[in-house]
Amino acid sequence: MIITTVAGNLGKDAVCKSTQQGDQFCNFSVGASIGYGDRKQTIWFDVTKWGKGADKLAGMLLKGTKVTVSGELSTREYEGKTYLQIRADHVALQGERKGDAPKQGAGSDTGSSGTSQGGFGGSFGDDLEDDVPFATCDTRFEGRVF
């Protein structure tokens, strides 16, 4: 058994189904980029997540979503091509979909008077410079493991 962890973006929306016995599963593809410059390429993994967490993923795994997947790596041959597959044990959302703009006002904690909840003038982040070295993202699901 080979266990691997892959971080990348979803190539299409996840498709979740259930078997005749009622077992739920979710299928999706993850593209991970390797190399740089002219040698940059994308490796695609077909991922299947089984069990209780699969039904929760349906609405969250949309094309372009950044995810990290851990699970058992296998290959399959079809018409002379080799495909990489992962039977996922863990799927973690890593933030916004690729190309989404950060949400405006996310994290703003101001009352109706324009002062922060702590009693200080202004809102949180007024003293931060514009060139913050990290991106603002919607963290509702970031880092959650299903």
N, C-alpha and C positions, 0 to 999 in steps of 0.2 A: 504494500500500500504506500502510495506517495501522497503526502499532504502538502498542499501549496497555498500560498496567499497571493492574491492578485488584486491590484488597485487599478481602476480605470473607469471608463464611462460606458453607460448602456448604449447599445447600438439601436435598440428599438424598445417599445413598451413591453413590460413583462406580461406573459400570458399565464394565468392561473386556472387550474382545473382540478377535478377530483376523479379518483378511480371509481369503479363500480362498488368497491368495498368501502368507499367514503374517505380514503386517504387523500389529503390535499397536497398539491405540488405546484410549483411556479417555475416556468422556464423563461430565461432571458439570456442575452449575449453581452459579454463585457469585452471591450477593446482596450488593450494596454499598449502604450507606445514604448518602443525601445530605440536606442540609438539617438543620433542627433544629426542635424544638417541634412545633407544629401542621403545619408544612410539611415534616416529615421523611417521606421516601419511600425505597423500596428499588428499585434497578434490578437486573434479573436478566440474567446473561450465560450463554449455553450455551457450554461450553468443551470442546474436544477436544484431547487430547495424544496425538501419534503417536510411535512409535519405541520404543527400548529402555527409556526411563524409564517408559513407560506401564504395563508389567506390575508394576513396583515400587510403583506408586501404589495398586493395588487395595485392599490392606488398611489403608492409611493415610488415605484420603480418605473419611471418614465424615460423616454429616450433622452440621452445626454446627462442623466443623473450620475454623479460621482459616487462610486461604491468601492468597498473593499470586501472581497469574498475569500473565505478560507474553507478548504475542504479537500476531498480525495480527487486527485487528478487521474484521468484515464484518457485513452485515445480510441477512436473508431475509424474504420476505413469505409469509404463509400465512393464508388466509381473512380478508384485510383487516387483519391485524395485522403489525407489524414486530418481528422478533426480532433481538437482538444476539448475535453469535457471536464467539468468540475461538479461533483456532487457536494453541494455546499452544506457545511455545518453551521457557519456564521455568515451573515450578510450585514454589513454596517454601512449606513448612509454617511457620506462625507461632505454634505453641504448642498449647495444649489446645483441646478442643472447647468451644463456647459452653455454659456451664452446668455444666461439669465442675468438681469441687472439686479443689484442689491435692493432690498426693500427699503423705501424711504421711511424714516421715522421709527424703524425697528429699534427697540431698546430705549426709546425716549421715555423718560419717566417724569414728565412735568404735569403739574396740576393745572387747574383752570386759571390760576393767577400768573402762570408763566414761570413759577419758581419750582425747583425740584422738591421732591417729597421730603428730603432731608432738611429743608429750611434754608438752604443756600440759594443765592440768586443765580439765574441761568439754568440751563439744562445740562445733564450729564454729557461730557464730551466737548463742552465749549472751550476748554483749555487745551484740547488736543490739536496738534498741527494737522494740516490737510494731507500731508504726506506720510500717513501712518503706514508702517511696513507690513500690514496684513489687511486682507480684504474683509469687509463686513459681509456676513451671510446670515441667512435664516437658519437658526440653530434648533428649530423645533425637533428635528429628527436626527441631527448630526451626531454621529458616534453611537447611535442606538444599535444594538445587536438583536437580530430576530432569529 
